[in-house]
């Protein structure tokens, strides 16, 4: 199993023996863990800017694991969750998985099953962070466009050629060509097809 630099595994379980056991297991593969006895303690913790996941007991005092999952989602915190429980049932596991949990393990579980789930979770979180960073960069590039260039980019991705863009904007073909060049340069697009893909990603990110 490959370790992930800077990764943090949060463990929330009211059983101290379970918390320490998982922490010892993670140390054997070079992963750092933070331990919490209650959901409230964990929810007060700011999630660090780096790959992370949450090993979460379903049965917790006052605030249970499923409620923690709901609170995190409501706050826009998309940390991957691995549920563990000694009292799980099928409806509970289905609800957890439908809400985005990576895995639902029943105690006692195999160490390797937990490690596999953690590795999958960290990879998922790392990928999500890369995608978020890429989208943020695209938004910054789009913000650098002038108002006229933003008009041009929409006409470009609709399939218009330079002459058609010039007619639509009431400008000369030379001016339209300059705007097209500026759009391609500022967006770092290598081709009209790549530019179209960028605009589609921007549109999708704005409606989420």
KAVEN-V400759 format. One line per field, one symbol per residue. ss: DSSP state (H for helix, E for strand, - for the rest). phi: phi as a letter, one per 30 degrees, with the letter a starting at -180 (. if undefined). A space follows every 50 residues. Layout:
ss=???
phi=???
This chain:
ss=-------EEEEE---HHHHHHHHHHHH----EEEEE--HHHHH------- -EEEEEE-------HHHHHHHHHH-----EEEEEE----HHHHHHHHH-- --EEEE----HHHHHHHHHHHHHHHHHHHHHHHHHHHHHHHHH---HHHH HHHHHHH----HHHHHHHH---HHHHHHHHHHHHHH-----HHHHHHHHH HHHHHH--
phi=.ddceidbcdbcadcdddedddddddddcicdbbcbdbddddddddddda eaabcbddcbdicdddddeddddddiccddbcdbacbdbdeddddddddj ddabccddcdedddddddddddddddddddddddddddddddddddeddd ddddddddjddedddeddcibddddddddedddddddhcdaedddddddd ddddddcd
